[in-house]
């Protein structure tokens, strides 16, 4: 199951988006991402795994913006090995 959170704020929207993703964790997912408008361009961070992995990636390489969207996703493809 997927979940989407959007924010238009008067402050950095990333913490708000991350809280929204944490509230959607019960739905099940295998990856998460966040994108914000930063200096007129889209800045994004995506990770495989739990929201905690996304938070760690954002801690290592922060992005900020007043407008943003975030998602959790359950992959619709199968990874095979040969």
PyMOL Python script that loads the backbone (N, CA, C, O; Angstrom):
from pymol import cmd

cmd.read_pdbstr("""\
ATOM      1  N   UNK A   1       0.844  -1.169   0.000  1.00  0.00           N
ATOM      2  CA  UNK A   1       0.000   0.000   0.000  1.00  0.00           C
ATOM      3  C   UNK A   1       0.888   1.230   0.000  1.00  0.00           C
ATOM      4  O   UNK A   1       1.930   1.241   0.655  1.00  0.00           O
ATOM      5  N   UNK A   2       0.495   2.252  -0.717  1.00  0.00           N
ATOM      6  CA  UNK A   2       1.269   3.489  -0.806  1.00  0.00           C
ATOM      7  C   UNK A   2       0.602   4.587   0.012  1.00  0.00           C
ATOM      8  O   UNK A   2      -0.589   4.523   0.317  1.00  0.00           O
ATOM      9  N   UNK A   3       1.393   5.589   0.358  1.00  0.00           N
ATOM     10  CA  UNK A   3       0.865   6.745   1.063  1.00  0.00           C
ATOM     11  C   UNK A   3       1.554   7.998   0.566  1.00  0.00           C
ATOM     12  O   UNK A   3       2.740   7.968   0.239  1.00  0.00           O
ATOM     13  N   UNK A   4       0.817   9.109   0.505  1.00  0.00           N
ATOM     14  CA  UNK A   4       1.359  10.378   0.031  1.00  0.00           C
ATOM     15  C   UNK A   4       0.989  11.474   1.016  1.00  0.00           C
ATOM     16  O   UNK A   4      -0.134  11.528   1.517  1.00  0.00           O
ATOM     17  N   UNK A   5       1.960  12.349   1.284  1.00  0.00           N
ATOM     18  CA  UNK A   5       1.761  13.504   2.166  1.00  0.00           C
ATOM     19  C   UNK A   5       2.249  14.728   1.399  1.00  0.00           C
ATOM     20  O   UNK A   5       3.322  14.688   0.797  1.00  0.00           O
ATOM     21  N   UNK A   6       1.487  15.803   1.410  1.00  0.00           N
ATOM     22  CA  UNK A   6       1.901  17.057   0.786  1.00  0.00           C
ATOM     23  C   UNK A   6       1.818  18.192   1.782  1.00  0.00           C
ATOM     24  O   UNK A   6       0.965  18.184   2.670  1.00  0.00           O
ATOM     25  N   UNK A   7       2.704  19.174   1.638  1.00  0.00           N
ATOM     26  CA  UNK A   7       2.754  20.289   2.582  1.00  0.00           C
ATOM     27  C   UNK A   7       3.075  21.592   1.850  1.00  0.00           C
ATOM     28  O   UNK A   7       3.948  21.630   0.983  1.00  0.00           O
ATOM     29  N   UNK A   8       2.368  22.642   2.205  1.00  0.00           N
ATOM     30  CA  UNK A   8       2.729  24.017   1.880  1.00  0.00           C
ATOM     31  C   UNK A   8       2.790  24.713   3.226  1.00  0.00           C
ATOM     32  O   UNK A   8       1.772  24.821   3.910  1.00  0.00           O
ATOM     33  N   UNK A   9       3.969  25.189   3.621  1.00  0.00           N
ATOM     34  CA  UNK A   9       4.147  25.715   4.974  1.00  0.00           C
ATOM     35  C   UNK A   9       4.891  27.045   4.942  1.00  0.00           C
ATOM     36  O   UNK A   9       5.409  27.462   3.907  1.00  0.00           O
ATOM     37  N   UNK A  10       4.930  27.694   6.090  1.00  0.00           N
ATOM     38  CA  UNK A  10       5.697  28.925   6.255  1.00  0.00           C
ATOM     39  C   UNK A  10       7.048  28.641   6.902  1.00  0.00           C
ATOM     40  O   UNK A  10       7.753  29.568   7.303  1.00  0.00           O
ATOM     41  N   UNK A  11       7.408  27.369   7.005  1.00  0.00           N
ATOM     42  CA  UNK A  11       8.696  26.939   7.549  1.00  0.00           C
ATOM     43  C   UNK A  11       9.137  25.703   6.781  1.00  0.00           C
ATOM     44  O   UNK A  11       8.425  25.237   5.892  1.00  0.00           O
ATOM     45  N   UNK A  12      10.286  25.179   7.112  1.00  0.00           N
ATOM     46  CA  UNK A  12      10.791  23.985   6.442  1.00  0.00           C
ATOM     47  C   UNK A  12       9.748  22.868   6.517  1.00  0.00           C
ATOM     48  O   UNK A  12       9.311  22.489   7.604  1.00  0.00           O
ATOM     49  N   UNK A  13       9.363  22.358   5.381  1.00  0.00           N
ATOM     50  CA  UNK A  13       8.313  21.338   5.339  1.00  0.00           C
ATOM     51  C   UNK A  13       8.824  19.925   5.586  1.00  0.00           C
ATOM     52  O   UNK A  13       8.018  19.028   5.832  1.00  0.00           O
ATOM     53  N   UNK A  14      10.137  19.692   5.528  1.00  0.00           N
ATOM     54  CA  UNK A  14      10.666  18.332   5.640  1.00  0.00           C
ATOM     55  C   UNK A  14      10.281  17.657   6.965  1.00  0.00           C
ATOM     56  O   UNK A  14       9.833  16.511   6.933  1.00  0.00           O
ATOM     57  N   UNK A  15      10.435  18.309   8.126  1.00  0.00           N
ATOM     58  CA  UNK A  15      10.004  17.634   9.363  1.00  0.00           C
ATOM     59  C   UNK A  15       8.506  17.293   9.376  1.00  0.00           C
ATOM     60  O   UNK A  15       8.110  16.264   9.924  1.00  0.00           O
ATOM     61  N   UNK A  16       7.697  18.135   8.787  1.00  0.00           N
ATOM     62  CA  UNK A  16       6.252  17.870   8.718  1.00  0.00           C
ATOM     63  C   UNK A  16       5.995  16.664   7.814  1.00  0.00           C
ATOM     64  O   UNK A  16       5.200  15.786   8.149  1.00  0.00           O
ATOM     65  N   UNK A  17       6.668  16.630   6.678  1.00  0.00           N
ATOM     66  CA  UNK A  17       6.524  15.500   5.755  1.00  0.00           C
ATOM     67  C   UNK A  17       6.970  14.195   6.405  1.00  0.00           C
ATOM     68  O   UNK A  17       6.315  13.163   6.253  1.00  0.00           O
ATOM     69  N   UNK A  18       8.076  14.245   7.124  1.00  0.00           N
ATOM     70  CA  UNK A  18       8.585  13.032   7.775  1.00  0.00           C
ATOM     71  C   UNK A  18       7.614  12.541   8.847  1.00  0.00           C
ATOM     72  O   UNK A  18       7.419  11.333   8.987  1.00  0.00           O
ATOM     73  N   UNK A  19       7.016  13.432   9.588  1.00  0.00           N
ATOM     74  CA  UNK A  19       6.016  13.020  10.584  1.00  0.00           C
ATOM     75  C   UNK A  19       4.815  12.378   9.894  1.00  0.00           C
ATOM     76  O   UNK A  19       4.271  11.386  10.379  1.00  0.00           O
ATOM     77  N   UNK A  20       4.408  12.944   8.766  1.00  0.00           N
ATOM     78  CA  UNK A  20       3.322  12.336   8.001  1.00  0.00           C
ATOM     79  C   UNK A  20       3.662  10.926   7.554  1.00  0.00           C
ATOM     80  O   UNK A  20       2.818  10.033   7.626  1.00  0.00           O
ATOM     81  N   UNK A  21       4.899  10.712   7.088  1.00  0.00           N
ATOM     82  CA  UNK A  21       5.308   9.365   6.679  1.00  0.00           C
ATOM     83  C   UNK A  21       5.322   8.412   7.867  1.00  0.00           C
ATOM     84  O   UNK A  21       4.920   7.256   7.741  1.00  0.00           O
ATOM     85  N   UNK A  22       5.781   8.888   9.014  1.00  0.00           N
ATOM     86  CA  UNK A  22       5.777   8.023  10.212  1.00  0.00           C
ATOM     87  C   UNK A  22       4.357   7.575  10.560  1.00  0.00           C
ATOM     88  O   UNK A  22       4.148   6.449  11.013  1.00  0.00           O
ATOM     89  N   UNK A  23       3.402   8.447  10.349  1.00  0.00           N
ATOM     90  CA  UNK A  23       2.006   8.101  10.641  1.00  0.00           C
ATOM     91  C   UNK A  23       1.423   7.123   9.623  1.00  0.00           C
ATOM     92  O   UNK A  23       0.403   6.486   9.886  1.00  0.00           O
ATOM     93  N   UNK A  24       2.060   7.004   8.478  1.00  0.00           N
ATOM     94  CA  UNK A  24       1.594   6.072   7.445  1.00  0.00           C
ATOM     95  C   UNK A  24       2.307   4.726   7.499  1.00  0.00           C
ATOM     96  O   UNK A  24       1.977   3.829   6.723  1.00  0.00           O
ATOM     97  N   UNK A  25       3.270   4.566   8.390  1.00  0.00           N
ATOM     98  CA  UNK A  25       4.071   3.341   8.421  1.00  0.00           C
ATOM     99  C   UNK A  25       3.242   2.077   8.611  1.00  0.00           C
ATOM    100  O   UNK A  25       3.611   1.023   8.094  1.00  0.00           O
ATOM    101  N   UNK A  26       2.156   2.155   9.322  1.00  0.00           N
ATOM    102  CA  UNK A  26       1.334   0.972   9.599  1.00  0.00           C
ATOM    103  C   UNK A  26       0.773   0.345   8.324  1.00  0.00           C
ATOM    104  O   UNK A  26       0.346  -0.810   8.339  1.00  0.00           O
ATOM    105  N   UNK A  27       0.771   1.090   7.233  1.00  0.00           N
ATOM    106  CA  UNK A  27       0.154   0.615   5.995  1.00  0.00           C
ATOM    107  C   UNK A  27       1.028  -0.373   5.231  1.00  0.00           C
ATOM    108  O   UNK A  27       0.539  -1.064   4.338  1.00  0.00           O
ATOM    109  N   UNK A  28       2.301  -0.449   5.564  1.00  0.00           N
ATOM    110  CA  UNK A  28       3.202  -1.352   4.865  1.00  0.00           C
ATOM    111  C   UNK A  28       3.803  -0.703   3.632  1.00  0.00           C
ATOM    112  O   UNK A  28       3.097  -0.057   2.858  1.00  0.00           O
ATOM    113  N   UNK A  29       5.092  -0.870   3.449  1.00  0.00           N
ATOM    114  CA  UNK A  29       5.803  -0.278   2.327  1.00  0.00           C
ATOM    115  C   UNK A  29       7.217  -0.837   2.309  1.00  0.00           C
ATOM    116  O   UNK A  29       7.645  -1.491   3.260  1.00  0.00           O
ATOM    117  N   UNK A  30       7.950  -0.573   1.210  1.00  0.00           N
ATOM    118  CA  UNK A  30       9.339  -1.015   1.150  1.00  0.00           C
ATOM    119  C   UNK A  30      10.306   0.091   0.753  1.00  0.00           C
ATOM    120  O   UNK A  30      11.512  -0.142   0.668  1.00  0.00           O
ATOM    121  N   UNK A  31       9.790   1.293   0.509  1.00  0.00           N
ATOM    122  CA  UNK A  31      10.661   2.422   0.201  1.00  0.00           C
ATOM    123  C   UNK A  31       9.927   3.719   0.519  1.00  0.00           C
ATOM    124  O   UNK A  31       8.705   3.739   0.669  1.00  0.00           O
ATOM    125  N   UNK A  32      10.692   4.796   0.619  1.00  0.00           N
ATOM    126  CA  UNK A  32      10.106   6.093   0.942  1.00  0.00           C
ATOM    127  C   UNK A  32      10.931   7.189   0.289  1.00  0.00           C
ATOM    128  O   UNK A  32      12.111   7.003  -0.008  1.00  0.00           O
ATOM    129  N   UNK A  33      10.298   8.332   0.068  1.00  0.00           N
ATOM    130  CA  UNK A  33      11.010   9.448  -0.531  1.00  0.00           C
ATOM    131  C   UNK A  33      10.359  10.767  -0.184  1.00  0.00           C
ATOM    132  O   UNK A  33       9.196  10.823   0.217  1.00  0.00           O
ATOM    133  N   UNK A  34      11.133  11.828  -0.346  1.00  0.00           N
ATOM    134  CA  UNK A  34      10.643  13.178  -0.092  1.00  0.00           C
ATOM    135  C   UNK A  34      11.229  14.097  -1.158  1.00  0.00           C
ATOM    136  O   UNK A  34      12.379  13.935  -1.565  1.00  0.00           O
ATOM    137  N   UNK A  35      10.428  15.066  -1.609  1.00  0.00           N
ATOM    138  CA  UNK A  35      10.880  16.060  -2.579  1.00  0.00           C
ATOM    139  C   UNK A  35      10.339  17.418  -2.152  1.00  0.00           C
ATOM    140  O   UNK A  35       9.184  17.536  -1.743  1.00  0.00           O
ATOM    141  N   UNK A  36      11.188  18.445  -2.252  1.00  0.00           N
ATOM    142  CA  UNK A  36      10.790  19.809  -1.884  1.00  0.00           C
ATOM    143  C   UNK A  36      11.287  20.778  -2.943  1.00  0.00           C
ATOM    144  O   UNK A  36      12.238  20.488  -3.669  1.00  0.00           O
ATOM    145  N   UNK A  37      10.635  21.934  -3.024  1.00  0.00           N
ATOM    146  CA  UNK A  37      11.151  23.016  -3.844  1.00  0.00           C
ATOM    147  C   UNK A  37      12.210  23.734  -3.030  1.00  0.00           C
ATOM    148  O   UNK A  37      11.921  24.283  -1.967  1.00  0.00           O
ATOM    149  N   UNK A  38      13.432  23.729  -3.529  1.00  0.00           N
ATOM    150  CA  UNK A  38      14.561  24.334  -2.828  1.00  0.00           C
ATOM    151  C   UNK A  38      15.260  25.275  -3.801  1.00  0.00           C
ATOM    152  O   UNK A  38      15.866  24.828  -4.775  1.00  0.00           O
ATOM    153  N   UNK A  39      15.178  26.572  -3.541  1.00  0.00           N
ATOM    154  CA  UNK A  39      15.796  27.575  -4.418  1.00  0.00           C
ATOM    155  C   UNK A  39      15.332  27.442  -5.864  1.00  0.00           C
ATOM    156  O   UNK A  39      16.131  27.535  -6.796  1.00  0.00           O
ATOM    157  N   UNK A  40      14.030  27.222  -6.038  1.00  0.00           N
ATOM    158  CA  UNK A  40      13.451  27.145  -7.368  1.00  0.00           C
ATOM    159  C   UNK A  40      13.666  25.828  -8.106  1.00  0.00           C
ATOM    160  O   UNK A  40      13.279  25.705  -9.269  1.00  0.00           O
ATOM    161  N   UNK A  41      14.274  24.847  -7.452  1.00  0.00           N
ATOM    162  CA  UNK A  41      14.513  23.540  -8.066  1.00  0.00           C
ATOM    163  C   UNK A  41      13.973  22.447  -7.150  1.00  0.00           C
ATOM    164  O   UNK A  41      13.786  22.664  -5.953  1.00  0.00           O
ATOM    165  N   UNK A  42      13.729  21.294  -7.711  1.00  0.00           N
ATOM    166  CA  UNK A  42      13.268  20.165  -6.911  1.00  0.00           C
ATOM    167  C   UNK A  42      14.484  19.469  -6.312  1.00  0.00           C
ATOM    168  O   UNK A  42      15.401  19.066  -7.028  1.00  0.00           O
ATOM    169  N   UNK A  43      14.477  19.334  -4.990  1.00  0.00           N
ATOM    170  CA  UNK A  43      15.499  18.562  -4.277  1.00  0.00           C
ATOM    171  C   UNK A  43      14.802  17.331  -3.727  1.00  0.00           C
ATOM    172  O   UNK A  43      13.693  17.430  -3.201  1.00  0.00           O
ATOM    173  N   UNK A  44      15.436  16.173  -3.840  1.00  0.00           N
ATOM    174  CA  UNK A  44      14.772  14.953  -3.398  1.00  0.00           C
ATOM    175  C   UNK A  44      15.747  14.013  -2.709  1.00  0.00           C
ATOM    176  O   UNK A  44      16.963  14.087  -2.882  1.00  0.00           O
ATOM    177  N   UNK A  45      15.161  13.135  -1.928  1.00  0.00           N
ATOM    178  CA  UNK A  45      15.901  12.059  -1.272  1.00  0.00           C
ATOM    179  C   UNK A  45      14.992  10.845  -1.270  1.00  0.00           C
ATOM    180  O   UNK A  45      13.820  10.942  -0.906  1.00  0.00           O
ATOM    181  N   UNK A  46      15.531   9.692  -1.680  1.00  0.00           N
ATOM    182  CA  UNK A  46      14.755   8.454  -1.713  1.00  0.00           C
ATOM    183  C   UNK A  46      15.597   7.350  -1.086  1.00  0.00           C
ATOM    184  O   UNK A  46      16.823   7.349  -1.200  1.00  0.00           O
ATOM    185  N   UNK A  47      14.930   6.414  -0.427  1.00  0.00           N
ATOM    186  CA  UNK A  47      15.635   5.274   0.146  1.00  0.00           C
ATOM    187  C   UNK A  47      14.780   4.019   0.052  1.00  0.00           C
ATOM    188  O   UNK A  47      13.552   4.081  -0.003  1.00  0.00           O
ATOM    189  N   UNK A  48      15.450   2.899   0.036  1.00  0.00           N
ATOM    190  CA  UNK A  48      14.801   1.602   0.170  1.00  0.00           C
ATOM    191  C   UNK A  48      14.774   1.312   1.658  1.00  0.00           C
ATOM    192  O   UNK A  48      15.738   1.603   2.365  1.00  0.00           O
ATOM    193  N   UNK A  49      13.690   0.748   2.135  1.00  0.00           N
ATOM    194  CA  UNK A  49      13.596   0.413   3.543  1.00  0.00           C
ATOM    195  C   UNK A  49      12.621   1.317   4.278  1.00  0.00           C
ATOM    196  O   UNK A  49      11.751   1.944   3.674  1.00  0.00           O
ATOM    197  N   UNK A  50      12.781   1.370   5.550  1.00  0.00           N
ATOM    198  CA  UNK A  50      11.845   2.085   6.423  1.00  0.00           C
ATOM    199  C   UNK A  50      12.076   3.598   6.424  1.00  0.00           C
ATOM    200  O   UNK A  50      13.100   4.087   5.948  1.00  0.00           O
ATOM    201  N   UNK A  51      11.107   4.318   6.968  1.00  0.00           N
ATOM    202  CA  UNK A  51      11.188   5.771   7.071  1.00  0.00           C
ATOM    203  C   UNK A  51      12.441   6.176   7.846  1.00  0.00           C
ATOM    204  O   UNK A  51      13.024   7.227   7.578  1.00  0.00           O
ATOM    205  N   UNK A  52      12.849   5.363   8.789  1.00  0.00           N
ATOM    206  CA  UNK A  52      14.064   5.650   9.550  1.00  0.00           C
ATOM    207  C   UNK A  52      15.280   5.753   8.629  1.00  0.00           C
ATOM    208  O   UNK A  52      16.150   6.594   8.856  1.00  0.00           O
ATOM    209  N   UNK A  53      15.355   4.914   7.595  1.00  0.00           N
ATOM    210  CA  UNK A  53      16.456   4.986   6.624  1.00  0.00           C
ATOM    211  C   UNK A  53      16.418   6.307   5.863  1.00  0.00           C
ATOM    212  O   UNK A  53      17.461   6.899   5.587  1.00  0.00           O
ATOM    213  N   UNK A  54      15.222   6.766   5.526  1.00  0.00           N
ATOM    214  CA  UNK A  54      15.078   8.061   4.863  1.00  0.00           C
ATOM    215  C   UNK A  54      15.529   9.179   5.791  1.00  0.00           C
ATOM    216  O   UNK A  54      16.215  10.104   5.355  1.00  0.00           O
ATOM    217  N   UNK A  55      15.154   9.108   7.060  1.00  0.00           N
ATOM    218  CA  UNK A  55      15.570  10.132   8.020  1.00  0.00           C
ATOM    219  C   UNK A  55      17.096  10.174   8.140  1.00  0.00           C
ATOM    220  O   UNK A  55      17.685  11.253   8.196  1.00  0.00           O
ATOM    221  N   UNK A  56      17.726   9.016   8.178  1.00  0.00           N
ATOM    222  CA  UNK A  56      19.189   8.964   8.251  1.00  0.00           C
ATOM    223  C   UNK A  56      19.828   9.594   7.010  1.00  0.00           C
ATOM    224  O   UNK A  56      20.831  10.300   7.118  1.00  0.00           O
ATOM    225  N   UNK A  57      19.255   9.340   5.848  1.00  0.00           N
ATOM    226  CA  UNK A  57      19.774   9.940   4.613  1.00  0.00           C
ATOM    227  C   UNK A  57      19.609  11.456   4.636  1.00  0.00           C
ATOM    228  O   UNK A  57      20.496  12.185   4.190  1.00  0.00           O
ATOM    229  N   UNK A  58      18.474  11.936   5.155  1.00  0.00           N
ATOM    230  CA  UNK A  58      18.247  13.374   5.257  1.00  0.00           C
ATOM    231  C   UNK A  58      19.159  14.009   6.300  1.00  0.00           C
ATOM    232  O   UNK A  58      19.590  15.150   6.132  1.00  0.00           O
ATOM    233  N   UNK A  59      19.454  13.292   7.363  1.00  0.00           N
ATOM    234  CA  UNK A  59      20.390  13.810   8.361  1.00  0.00           C
ATOM    235  C   UNK A  59      21.778  13.973   7.745  1.00  0.00           C
ATOM    236  O   UNK A  59      22.486  14.931   8.053  1.00  0.00           O
ATOM    237  N   UNK A  60      22.162  13.046   6.883  1.00  0.00           N
ATOM    238  CA  UNK A  60      23.482  13.082   6.246  1.00  0.00           C
ATOM    239  C   UNK A  60      23.556  14.138   5.136  1.00  0.00           C
ATOM    240  O   UNK A  60      24.606  14.746   4.928  1.00  0.00           O
ATOM    241  N   UNK A  61      22.451  14.354   4.429  1.00  0.00           N
ATOM    242  CA  UNK A  61      22.413  15.311   3.314  1.00  0.00           C
ATOM    243  C   UNK A  61      21.075  16.051   3.361  1.00  0.00           C
ATOM    244  O   UNK A  61      20.155  15.714   2.616  1.00  0.00           O
ATOM    245  N   UNK A  62      20.960  17.060   4.235  1.00  0.00           N
ATOM    246  CA  UNK A  62      19.675  17.746   4.434  1.00  0.00           C
ATOM    247  C   UNK A  62      19.185  18.481   3.186  1.00  0.00           C
ATOM    248  O   UNK A  62      19.972  19.006   2.399  1.00  0.00           O
ATOM    249  N   UNK A  63      17.876  18.502   3.035  1.00  0.00           N
ATOM    250  CA  UNK A  63      17.211  19.345   2.053  1.00  0.00           C
ATOM    251  C   UNK A  63      16.170  20.154   2.808  1.00  0.00           C
ATOM    252  O   UNK A  63      15.676  19.719   3.848  1.00  0.00           O
ATOM    253  N   UNK A  64      15.835  21.330   2.290  1.00  0.00           N
ATOM    254  CA  UNK A  64      14.843  22.186   2.941  1.00  0.00           C
ATOM    255  C   UNK A  64      13.968  22.835   1.874  1.00  0.00           C
ATOM    256  O   UNK A  64      14.395  23.044   0.739  1.00  0.00           O
ATOM    257  N   UNK A  65      12.757  23.142   2.257  1.00  0.00           N
ATOM    258  CA  UNK A  65      11.843  23.844   1.365  1.00  0.00           C
ATOM    259  C   UNK A  65      10.499  24.029   2.036  1.00  0.00           C
ATOM    260  O   UNK A  65      10.121  23.269   2.928  1.00  0.00           O
ATOM    261  N   UNK A  66       9.785  25.048   1.595  1.00  0.00           N
ATOM    262  CA  UNK A  66       8.469  25.346   2.170  1.00  0.00           C
ATOM    263  C   UNK A  66       7.346  24.537   1.536  1.00  0.00           C
ATOM    264  O   UNK A  66       6.274  24.397   2.125  1.00  0.00           O
ATOM    265  N   UNK A  67       7.582  24.007   0.348  1.00  0.00           N
ATOM    266  CA  UNK A  67       6.587  23.215  -0.382  1.00  0.00           C
ATOM    267  C   UNK A  67       7.198  21.845  -0.652  1.00  0.00           C
ATOM    268  O   UNK A  67       8.320  21.746  -1.148  1.00  0.00           O
ATOM    269  N   UNK A  68       6.453  20.786  -0.323  1.00  0.00           N
ATOM    270  CA  UNK A  68       7.016  19.465  -0.545  1.00  0.00           C
ATOM    271  C   UNK A  68       5.980  18.366  -0.595  1.00  0.00           C
ATOM    272  O   UNK A  68       4.808  18.562  -0.271  1.00  0.00           O
ATOM    273  N   UNK A  69       6.445  17.212  -1.007  1.00  0.00           N
ATOM    274  CA  UNK A  69       5.622  16.009  -1.076  1.00  0.00           C
ATOM    275  C   UNK A  69       6.494  14.841  -0.640  1.00  0.00           C
ATOM    276  O   UNK A  69       7.704  14.835  -0.866  1.00  0.00           O
ATOM    277  N   UNK A  70       5.870  13.861  -0.017  1.00  0.00           N
ATOM    278  CA  UNK A  70       6.595  12.669   0.426  1.00  0.00           C
ATOM    279  C   UNK A  70       5.718  11.455   0.181  1.00  0.00           C
ATOM    280  O   UNK A  70       4.496  11.562   0.088  1.00  0.00           O
ATOM    281  N   UNK A  71       6.366  10.285   0.077  1.00  0.00           N
ATOM    282  CA  UNK A  71       5.591   9.079  -0.193  1.00  0.00           C
ATOM    283  C   UNK A  71       6.241   7.848   0.436  1.00  0.00           C
ATOM    284  O   UNK A  71       7.450   7.793   0.666  1.00  0.00           O
ATOM    285  N   UNK A  72       5.397   6.883   0.698  1.00  0.00           N
ATOM    286  CA  UNK A  72       5.843   5.519   0.962  1.00  0.00           C
ATOM    287  C   UNK A  72       5.312   4.688  -0.194  1.00  0.00           C
ATOM    288  O   UNK A  72       4.284   5.012  -0.788  1.00  0.00           O
ATOM    289  N   UNK A  73       6.029   3.609  -0.507  1.00  0.00           N
ATOM    290  CA  UNK A  73       5.660   2.834  -1.690  1.00  0.00           C
ATOM    291  C   UNK A  73       5.945   1.359  -1.477  1.00  0.00           C
ATOM    292  O   UNK A  73       6.957   0.983  -0.885  1.00  0.00           O
ATOM    293  N   UNK A  74       5.052   0.547  -1.961  1.00  0.00           N
ATOM    294  CA  UNK A  74       5.278  -0.878  -2.020  1.00  0.00           C
ATOM    295  C   UNK A  74       5.608  -1.192  -3.469  1.00  0.00           C
ATOM    296  O   UNK A  74       4.797  -0.923  -4.355  1.00  0.00           O
ATOM    297  N   UNK A  75       6.787  -1.756  -3.729  1.00  0.00           N
ATOM    298  CA  UNK A  75       7.233  -1.992  -5.097  1.00  0.00           C
ATOM    299  C   UNK A  75       6.232  -2.831  -5.869  1.00  0.00           C
ATOM    300  O   UNK A  75       5.643  -3.771  -5.334  1.00  0.00           O
ATOM    301  N   UNK A  76       6.049  -2.483  -7.114  1.00  0.00           N
ATOM    302  CA  UNK A  76       5.112  -3.210  -7.977  1.00  0.00           C
ATOM    303  C   UNK A  76       5.876  -4.117  -8.938  1.00  0.00           C
ATOM    304  O   UNK A  76       5.288  -4.642  -9.884  1.00  0.00           O
ATOM    305  N   UNK A  77       7.157  -4.306  -8.716  1.00  0.00           N
ATOM    306  CA  UNK A  77       7.964  -5.159  -9.583  1.00  0.00           C
ATOM    307  C   UNK A  77       8.661  -6.230  -8.747  1.00  0.00           C
ATOM    308  O   UNK A  77       8.766  -6.124  -7.525  1.00  0.00           O
ATOM    309  N   UNK A  78       9.118  -7.231  -9.421  1.00  0.00           N
ATOM    310  CA  UNK A  78       9.824  -8.329  -8.755  1.00  0.00           C
ATOM    311  C   UNK A  78      11.286  -8.267  -9.157  1.00  0.00           C
ATOM    312  O   UNK A  78      11.601  -8.153 -10.342  1.00  0.00           O
ATOM    313  N   UNK A  79      12.172  -8.340  -8.190  1.00  0.00           N
ATOM    314  CA  UNK A  79      13.600  -8.372  -8.458  1.00  0.00           C
ATOM    315  C   UNK A  79      14.026  -9.826  -8.530  1.00  0.00           C
ATOM    316  O   UNK A  79      13.791 -10.593  -7.597  1.00  0.00           O
ATOM    317  N   UNK A  80      14.646 -10.204  -9.624  1.00  0.00           N
ATOM    318  CA  UNK A  80      15.110 -11.577  -9.759  1.00  0.00           C
ATOM    319  C   UNK A  80      16.629 -11.586  -9.851  1.00  0.00           C
ATOM    320  O   UNK A  80      17.242 -10.618 -10.300  1.00  0.00           O
ATOM    321  N   UNK A  81      17.220 -12.682  -9.424  1.00  0.00           N
ATOM    322  CA  UNK A  81      18.660 -12.860  -9.547  1.00  0.00           C
ATOM    323  C   UNK A  81      18.943 -14.002 -10.487  1.00  0.00           C
ATOM    324  O   UNK A  81      18.156 -14.944 -10.587  1.00  0.00           O
ATOM    325  N   UNK A  82      20.057 -13.927 -11.173  1.00  0.00           N
ATOM    326  CA  UNK A  82      20.411 -15.005 -12.101  1.00  0.00           C
ATOM    327  C   UNK A  82      21.683 -15.686 -11.671  1.00  0.00           C
ATOM    328  O   UNK A  82      22.137 -16.620 -12.332  1.00  0.00           O
TER     329      UNK A  82
END
""", "prot")
cmd.dss("prot")
cmd.show_as("cartoon", "prot")
cmd.util.cbc("prot")
cmd.orient("prot")
